[in-house]
Each structure stands twice: as structure tokens, then as C-alpha cells.
Amino acid sequence: MDHTPELTAATLPEFLQQHALTLLDFWAPSCAPCLAMMPLLEKIQADVCELNIAKINADREQAVAQSYLVRSLPTLVLLQRGLEVGRLQGVVGESHILGLLAPFLTTDIEQRCAEIEQQRHQRDFSQQQLDAAIAELTDALNNAPDKGEIRALLMHCYLDRFLLAGNNDDLGAAESLLQVADFSWLRSPQVQQASSRFQLLNGRHFDPADRPLYQLVARECYDQAAELLLARIEHQTDKKTESQQSLLFRLLDTLADRKRANELRRRFVQWKNRHIGR
């Protein structure tokens, strides 16, 4: 039995508004190839949870078919947020349809990365869970070394475990992820941010004896850390602020909110211009 919803010109807009990824199956009752395709489309609908398949009877809804430039049946039109991103015409196999869908589906590793990132920000990782996440991300990165989001997340997990257990080997492991043959793998904003965090926690720009600042950095509260440090710089009575300025720039490089980072950078420049003029 076919459970695929059948849309009309009246119901199509609401359906598209409710679903991010839609495959419209333009068909007709007299079209034998269309009827032959329906069991396959039902199978794909059951297998791909992110996809929403709907039928449109091209004989009844001729205006809709014309608006989508449907010239023959069956025609499959893939829409993302209501905009066409691909189509297939005629009888096609499962591999062709899955190939059409592939660029618009969340992969298992992308879903897993999102889950790990959420756990990180909730501070909901035990060392055992971190160990498992690191092993999982290492395997994923070996299969896709050019994926900056995986490399960055793996670095963050090593740094999280360093903060949890204090093992310097984790710092070394995080640093090793920056030592690659293809430097294009390091260009993503995620890797740059993870690299900046590594530099902070590795003590190259930062004095861990400064506990309030270190605790903010450890919790990835870079906005608050930069605000605190900038306030200190602004109240300096001498000119020995080079190390603090270097740390401030590193914090601003690490801050994901670039608008906020630029705001703090302008504030520093204004202070410096006043300071030099004294």
C-alpha cells in the first residue's frame, strides 16, 4: 500500500515550508513506469529519515507540473528549503536516487561530530567517554584527513582530556594534528580556532599561574577572558604590556564571534593610541 502523501497546488506550499528536504514525484495513473517506481520510492522514504517524498499527479495538477518544467513522466524533483537542487527523469535505480540525495544528507560521522560537540559544550564528558570519542574521531580522520571539522574536534577532545587528567601527552597529540603534509587541511576556521586554543593551553602565550584567566580559557570563555585582560591592559600605568598584548591577540584569534573580536580589537587600538600619546 502506498503511504506517500499526494499534494495539490493548494497543499504544496505548506508541505515545502514544513520540510527541509523534499523529493517531488511527478506521476500519472496511466504512466506504467511511474507505478513501477513507487515501491522503490517508498523504500527510500523508509531508509532516509531526513527526506520527505510527496507525489503530484501531473494530469490533475498541470499548472504545478508546468511550473516545475516537467516534460515527461516520471520526473523526480529534489527541493531543499523549497528551492530545486536536482532532478531525475525516467525510470532510475536506487543508486541514482541516492546519488542525487547524497550531497544534501547528514552523514553518520557529521551527526556523531554534532553529538560530541554538544557534549563538549555541556561539559558532560567523563574521561572514558573522551577516550571513546578520541578513538572514534581518529578513525574518521584517517578516512578523511582533509575534513577540518573532524581534525578540529579531535584536537579539542585531546585538549579537554588534558584539562581533565593533566597528561601532557594529550598536548603532544593535539600538536601532532597540526603537522601535516598538505597545509590546505589546516585552513578551515575550525582548525584555526582549535590551534589557537592549543597555543593558549600549551602555555606559549599564557601564564597558567594566572588562575582566573586560565580558568576562563579552560572553559572556552574567550570573550570573558579577553574582556578581563583588556581591562587590565587599559589600567596599566607602565608600558610593559607586550606579553599581555600577545595573549590578547591570541584570545581574539580564538574567539569564534568575529564581530565581538573586532569590537575588542578596536577598543585595544583606541587605548594604544591614547597610551602612545602620553
N, C-alpha and C positions, 0 to 999 in steps of 0.2 A: 504493500500500500504506500502511495506517495504522500509524504508529510510536508513536502516543500510548499511554503506559502505562495499563493498566486496573487500578484499585485495588479493594480489598475492605475490609471493616471491619477486618481484621487488618493490612493493609498501609498504610492511610491515615494513621494517626498518625505512623509513621516518615517517610513521604513529606513530610508537612507540617513535620516537625521539620527535615528536611534542606533545605527550600526556603523562602526568604523570601516569595516572591510566587507564588501558585498559583491557577490557574483550573480549577475542577472542572466537567467537562462531564457532567451527568446525562442519560443517554440510555437507549434500549432498542432491541433489534434490530428490533422491529416498528414503530418510530417513523420513518416516512419523512423528516420534517423533520430529525430528529436525524442521519440518514445524510447528508442533503444538506448539513448544516453542517460535517461532518468535514473536507472538503478545505480549507475556509476556516480552520478552527482549526489545521490543520497548517501552512498558510501563515503564520499569525500566530505560531505557535511558532517557525518558522524565522526570521522577521523580528525578533522581540523576544527578545533573548537573556536578559533578566532574568526573563522569565516562564516558568513551568513548568505545562504543561497536562496534566491527567490525566482519564481517563474513569471514570465509575462507572455500571455497569449498574443502573438503578433497579429493574428487575424482580428481579434476583438479590439486590441489596443494599437491600432495602426498609427495613431499620432505619436505614441510613445516610441514605437519601433522606428518611425521616421526621424524622431528627434535624436535617436542614438545611431542613425545611419545604418540600420540593419538592412542588408541587401539580400541575404539568404539565410536559410534555417538549416540546422540550429546555429545560433550565434551566442557565445558567452562573452559578456562584458564585465570586466573587473573594475570596481569602483573603490577608491579609498577616500573616505570622508566626502562622498558624493561626486568625486572627480574621476573620470576614466583614467586608468593606468595600464590597461591592456585588454586584449580581446583575442578570442579564438573562433574560427568559423569552420563549420562542417563537423563530421564525426571525428573526435580526437580521443586518444587514450589517456589513462590516468597519469602517466608520466608527463604528458604535455600540459595537463591542467595543473599538476603540482609544480611544474617548472614555471608556469605563469604566476603561481601564488608565492613561490619561494622568497622573492625579494621583499615581500610585504608581511612575512610571518616572523614572529619572535622565535628564535631558535632555543633549544633547551639550555644551551650554555648562557645565552643572553638572559633568560629567565632566572637561571641559577645565580648569575652575577648580580642581578637586581635583588634577589633574596639575601645574598651575602652582604651587599651594600646596606640594605635595610637593617640587618642585624648589627653591622658595624656601628651605624649611627645611633642605634638604640642601646649600644654598649651591652649587648646581650650575648656575648661570646665567651664561652669557657675556653681554657687552653686546649682541651680535647677537640672542641668544635673548630677552633682555629687551625689545629693540626690537620683536621679533615678538609677544611676549606683550602688550605695551602696545597695539600696533595691534589685536590680536585682541580684547582686553578693551574697548577704546574702542568698537569696532563693536558689541560685545554690550551695552554700557551705553547706547549711543544707541538700541538697540532696546528696552531695558528699563531706563529710568532709575530706576525705583523699587526695583531689586534691590540691596539694601545689600551683599550679599556680593560682587557684581561691583564696585561702587564702592570698597569697602574694599580688595579685592585689587588693583585698578588703582592706588590710592594707594600701597599697599605696593611695587608694582613701580616706580613713579616714585621712591620713596624708596630702593629698592635700587639703582636706576641712579644716583641722586645719590651714594650711598656708593661706587659703583664708579667713576664718572667725574668726580664733583665738579662737575657742571654745575648751577648754581643755577636754571636754567630748569625742572629737574625738581621742585624745591621749589615753584616757582610753579604748575606743572601740578598737583601734588598738592593745593595750597591751592585751586585753582580748582574742584576736585571737591566742595569744601565750600560753594561759593557757588551755591546752587540756589534756585529759586522755591518749591518745595514742601519745607518743612523736615521733613516726615514721612520723606523719603528719607534723612535723616541720623540717624534714631533707632535704627537697629539696633546691637547691641553691636559688630558687626564694624567699622562706620563709626566708632563712638566710639573704639574701640581704635586704628584707623588714624589718626584725628585726633590722639589723644594722642601717638602715635609721631611724627607730623609736627611737633607742637609741640616735642617734645624735640630732634629733629634740626635744626629751624629755629633753635635757639638762644634761643628766647624764655624758656625756663625752665632753661637749661643752659649751662654754660661749656665749650665744646669744648676749652679748654686743659687740662681735667682728663682726661688721656688714658685712665687705667684705667676711669673711669666711662663715658666716651664710647665706648670700645671695647665695653663690655658692652651699652650701649644699641644700638650699631650692629648687634650680633649678636642683638638682641632678647632678651637675657638679663636681663629686667627684675627677676626675683626676686633674682638675684645683685647687680644694681645697687642695688636698694632695700635689701638687706641691708648692703651696703658703706656706703651713705650713712647709714643709720640708725645703724650702729656709730659712724660719725664724729660724728653728732649727739649720741649718748649720751656721747661722751668730750669734748664741748665744755666749756671752762671759762668761756666768756663767754656772753652772751645774744644774740649776733649770728648767729642761725641762720635768719632769715626766708627768705633765698633758698634755703637748703638744705631747709627745710621745704616750700617751694613746689615744689621739684623732687621731693621725696619723694612728695608728694601726686600729682603728675603721673605718677610711676612706678607708684604704686599704682593709679591710674586705668587705666594701660596694661596692667597685669598681668592676664592672662586668668583665672588661678586666683583667683577671688574669695575663697575660703576663706583662701588664703595672704595675699592682700592685707589682709583684715580682721584676720588674726593680727598682721601687721606694723603695721597702724594702731593696734591696741590696745596694742602694745608702745610705740609712739611716745607715745600718750596717757599711759601709765604713767610714761614718762620725763618728760614735760612736767609732770605733776602733782608729781613729786618735785623737778623743777627749779624750779618756781614757788615751792615751799615753802621753798627755801633762804633 
